[in-house]
Structure formats: structure tokens, C-alpha cells
Amino acid sequence: MTKYLFNSITLLYLLINLVGCSGIEKSNTVFFGGKIINPKTKFVVLYSNNLVIDTILLNERNKFLGIYKDLDEGLYHFMHGNENQYIYLEPKDSLMLRLNTWNFDESLVFAGKGAERNNILVDIFLEDESEKKLFYQFNNLKPKAYQTKINSHIQSRLKTFDHYKKNHPKETTAYFNVLKTALTYPIYARIERYPISHVYVSKTLDFPEIDSSFYAYRKDLDFNDNNALMYYTPYARYITNYLYNVTYALGHKPMMSKFSSDFTVDLLQTIDAKINLKDSKNAFLKRTVLDHFQRKSNCNIDQRSFDAFLKLSSNKKDKELVRNLLEDNKTLHKGHKIGGFTISDFTDRPISIKDFTHGKNTVLLFWSKEYISKSFINSRVPFLQRKYPSLNFAVIEIDGSSNSSSRIPNIDIKNQYYMNSKLLKNNFLTSAMHRTILVNKKGVVENGYAAISSQNIYKQLKELSEIN
């Protein structure tokens, strides 16, 4: 796992040009910067977990530099445009990157102090991406054959870990923990996913029979000792797959398009039993109850699931969000007439929603940046527009404005709007959760709580496009 690095002269040039001659205290200062080729925006955003640490502007040469005097050691991630990648920073690091957005991950390379530990993390990510198809094919194998194939890959990854550890003895224990997670947890996640993937690939109706040795690695894992890793994708994906697998093992049959009420309640109770860290437990509880609701892509409420969530979660903000969602869901059901409010385009021109939907089968996506990212909307809406060109799409920011920073790239400005939810007589957006409402040509609601993240949306949009 090696990459060619841009040399130290380039690093020095970047630092000189970005920092200039201002004497900066070098004690524990962390430098994070670099150059973006073909930039998508004029800034890079640095995150710790899900919190923004800094927004770093690109200069006229598309270079950037962040300087931090009190940055804790650990995992961070940066975002540019719709792409992001993880980095591991320590005090005294001077981590410089170079990437081309036309080939974001494949072109990403680091130089400077801290470069080696970050280059191997990117290499691991790329190797894992390249092996997805291979691992998918393994799902068709019987458990013993699958286990043999997977164990070979685990041993190879562990050799990589031992080799790096031997040649980099000064790396911290915390970093080695992240490195081992990056190498092994994607494979463990696939093992946990194997039973349901096998059903899907082999087109059987029941899970394969698996003995306890299949999950022998579990005894060496402790996912209640590091709250920060819960935000690291390889780790979080493993925990998610593990929780679902353990819940299926309670006796549930395979489920593909939606989950039963019994399964959702059992999953919430599994999370409560298996996750001890309070913040992580609350995060998994919230994501589960919301994901399962949105997966259905309709107004039908599974009250047992929501009651279980409200009982098990200790996060007051999350519980208030869910209660607001339940209230929102009481309005604008199938058969209701839509009207009584306006949306505004980016010239600040107000448009009656009744006029906007008149004579056109319409998709109204209400969104808030607090609960859904522009990158996700951008990854879904243009595709749906191409697939259903006869539909009238409106992407409406809840309590947004005509400020250019509110615009979503790659979606026609003519399809983007904003509104003030506080002016609604019957506020159906108090939770600010994204909500898609499907309206026919007569202004009548066909679906009051669709979700563009659901597989069921395709059938629902096809049916809407066929209404005369």
C-alpha cells in the first residue's frame, strides 16, 4: 500500500506561500492545508465527529491552510464540494494534501509530518472500495466456503497492520487502534451482513445455518470503549450490521423493502442492551426509528416503534424532534388539497403553492440543512428528474433565503425555492425533517410523507407521473 508523494520542496513552497513570514508558535501547532485542483467550491471544511472545526478558504491559487494551536489528537474529516475523507491529526503535525476533484479519492496524497499515517488510511479505503465486487460475489457461497475466503483476507490485513506497526514504532496507541479498525472492521461488517446478503444474492427465503465459530472474532471486539470512533464509517458500519444481525437472530425472517413493527422494536431494544455509551446509544436509537419510518415513504406511523424510542432514548432534543415529526405527520395526507402558503424563488418572488402545482404532477421536497445535506439532495434529485422528466420538481429549503450559499449545485436554480415555515397556519414542518409531498395536477396530495431516500419512491413517482 504505497503512493508517490509530492516532495518536501512542494510542502515548503505551500507553507511559505500560505503562511508567509508571520512567526507562528511551533510548540503544539497543527498545520492542515494543501492544494485543490479543479475545485468545486472556494473552501474546505474541517470536522471533528459531526462538528465543524473550521471553514478554510482557498486562495487565488486554490491553496488553503488552517493553523491550530490546541487541536487534540484523533480522527477528523475534511469536506470539499460533495466529497469527504478522513484524516488523523496529532499536535505538531504539518499535513499537506493535494487532490484533483475529478478523481477525488484516487488522486488524494499527503506530504509533511503525519503524511505516512494518513496515506495508508487512504490506501486502505481505496483497496476496500476496489474489493467490493469481489466480496459481493462471496455472498453466494455457503457459510464454510465464505468463512475460508474471508479469513484469508483478514489475515492479509493483519499482516499489513503488523508490518506498519513494526516500521513505525513511534505512532501512538490511539492511532494504531484507528489503523486496525480501518483494516479489519470493513471485513467484519461484511461478515455481519453475510446472512441477509446471502438470502438476497442466492434468492432463498431463509437465512443459512451458521455455527458460532463464524463470529469468533467478536470476542476480541469492544465497541463501548471509544465514543469518537462511532463517527468513523468503517466502525459505525460494523456496529450497525452487527446490531441488525443480532436482531435477526432473535427469530425474524429476512426483510428487504421494509421492517416489521416487531423487528424495529426488537432492534431498538438490542441497541439499548448492547451499546453502553450514552451518546452512541441515543444516536443509534434515533437513526433507527427515523430510517425505518422513512424507508416506508408514506404517512403510516408505527406507534409501537416510536413509543419504544421515546422510552429508551435519554436525549431530550431527539425526543422533541420525534414528537414534532409525529405531529407533522398528522397533516397533509392523501386526498387533502394543498394550499394556503407560498414559496419564494431566488429572485425573492413569492409563488402560491396552489398556482405552482396547478395542472402539473408535482414533487415538493422540503429540506433543512440541519437534517439533510446538500450533497445527498444533489445525489438524488437530478437522477429522479432524469428518470421522471414529466414531473414538476421543487426543492424547498425550510426557513431558507435567496442567499447564494443556500443553492444546491447541479440542480437547476428554477427548481430551487425557500419558504418561511413560521408563517404556516398549520405548520407541517415543525421538526424540520426532510419531507417529500407528492401532489397531482388537481392540487390533491397523493402522498403526504414520501422520502427520496426510500426504494419505494420509484414506484410512487412512476404512479404520480402516470396520473392524467
Helices and strands as residue ranges (DSSP letters): H 8-19, E 30-37, E 43-48, E 51-57, E 63-68, E 74-80, E 83-89, E 94-100, G 101-103, H 104-107, E 109-111, H 115-130, H 132-138, H 143-167, H 173-202, G 212-220, G 228-231, H 233-248, H 261-274, H 278-296, H 303-312, H 316-328, E 342-344, E 350-352, H 353-357, E 362-367, H 374-387, E 392-398, G 404-406, G 413-415, E 416-419, G 421-423, E 435-439, E 445-450, H 457-465
